[in-house]
C-alpha cells in the first residue's frame, strides 16, 4: 500500500511560481516511476510530468515543457513539481501518482492507467 499526500498548491498571479510536493509512504516509492497529472473543471485528466525510479529520465506534457520541472528525493520519499511562468490555463487540481507495479513500473509513463496509487489532489489557481 502506498499513500500519497500533495501540498504546495494555492493561488498565484500569472507569471508567478509554485512548488508542489508529494510525500509518499511505503517502501516501494524509491523503485517506482512517479507522475503529476492535472484536471480542470469539465476537462479530462492531463499528463503534466513524469519521472523514472532513479530520476534519470523525465517527461513533460507539451503545454508545460520548459516551464515545469519534476524532481524526486528518494531519501525523503518525496517528488516535487516546480512550476514557473504560470498561466491562467494552468489552473487545475494537481494529482501525484505512483506506478508501483505493472510492466516497466520503474519507468516514466504518460497514461494514467499505468499508475496504481493517487493522491487526493491540490488546487492551483492562476489569475490573470
C-alpha positions in Angstrom: 0.0 0.0 0.0 1.2 3.5 -0.9 -0.3 6.7 0.4 0.5 10.0 -1.4 -0.1 13.4 0.1 0.3 16.5 -2.1 1.0 20.0 -0.7 2.1 23.4 -2.0 -1.0 24.4 -4.1 -2.5 27.8 -3.8 -3.4 31.0 -5.7 -0.8 33.0 -7.7 -0.8 35.6 -10.4 0.2 34.9 -14.0 3.9 34.7 -14.3 4.4 33.5 -10.8 5.7 30.2 -9.4 4.7 27.4 -7.1 6.3 24.3 -5.9 4.2 21.2 -5.3 5.4 18.4 -3.1 4.1 14.8 -2.9 5.1 12.8 0.2 4.8 9.1 -0.2 4.6 6.4 2.4 5.7 2.8 1.8 9.0 1.2 0.8 8.1 0.9 -2.8 8.4 4.6 -3.6 12.1 4.5 -4.4 11.5 1.8 -7.0 8.5 3.3 -8.7 8.0 5.7 -11.6 6.1 8.8 -10.4 3.9 11.3 -12.2 2.0 14.5 -11.9 -1.4 15.0 -13.6 -3.9 17.8 -13.5 -7.6 18.1 -14.1 -9.5 21.3 -14.8 -13.3 21.5 -14.5 -15.0 19.9 -17.4 -11.8 18.5 -18.8 -10.1 15.2 -18.8 -7.2 14.4 -16.6 -4.0 15.5 -18.3 -0.4 14.3 -18.0 1.9 17.0 -16.7 5.2 15.4 -15.9 6.7 12.0 -15.1 10.0 10.8 -13.6 11.7 7.4 -13.5 12.6 5.5 -10.4 16.2 6.9 -10.4 15.2 10.3 -11.5 17.4 9.9 -14.6 14.5 10.2 -17.0 11.8 12.8 -17.1 9.0 13.6 -19.5 6.6 16.6 -19.8 3.4 17.4 -21.4 3.7 19.8 -24.3 1.8 22.6 -22.5 4.2 22.7 -19.6 7.5 21.9 -21.3 10.2 24.5 -20.5 8.2 25.9 -17.6 7.7 23.0 -15.1 10.4 20.7 -13.6 9.8 17.4 -11.9 12.3 16.0 -9.4 12.5 13.5 -6.7 14.3 12.8 -3.4 14.2 9.0 -2.7 15.8 9.5 0.7 12.8 11.7 1.7 10.2 9.7 -0.3 9.1 12.9 -2.0 8.5 14.0 -5.5 8.3 17.7 -6.5 6.9 19.8 -9.3 8.4 23.2 -9.7 6.1 25.4 -11.7 7.3 28.6 -13.2 5.8 31.2 -15.6 2.4 30.1 -14.6 -0.5 30.9 -16.9 -4.3 31.0 -16.2 -4.7 27.9 -18.2 -2.6 26.0 -15.6 -5.5 26.3 -13.2 -6.5 22.8 -12.1 -6.4 20.3 -9.4 -2.9 18.7 -9.5 -2.5 15.0 -8.6 0.5 13.0 -7.7 0.6 9.4 -8.8 2.8 6.3 -8.3 3.1 3.3 -10.7 4.4 0.8 -8.1 3.6 -2.3 -10.2 3.0 -3.4 -13.8 5.3 -3.7 -16.8 8.2 -1.3 -16.6 6.8 0.3 -13.4 10.1 1.9 -12.7 9.9 4.0 -15.9 8.1 7.2 -16.9 4.6 6.8 -18.2 2.0 9.2 -19.6 -1.1 7.0 -19.4 -2.9 7.5 -16.2 -4.0 3.8 -16.3 -0.3 2.9 -15.7 -0.5 4.5 -12.2 -1.8 2.4 -9.3 -1.9 5.0 -6.5 -3.1 8.6 -6.5 -3.1 11.4 -4.0 -6.1 13.5 -3.1 -5.0 16.4 -5.2 -4.1 20.0 -4.5 -5.7 23.1 -6.1 -3.6 25.5 -8.2 -5.3 28.7 -9.3 -3.6 31.2 -11.6 -5.2 34.6 -12.1 -4.6 36.9 -14.9 
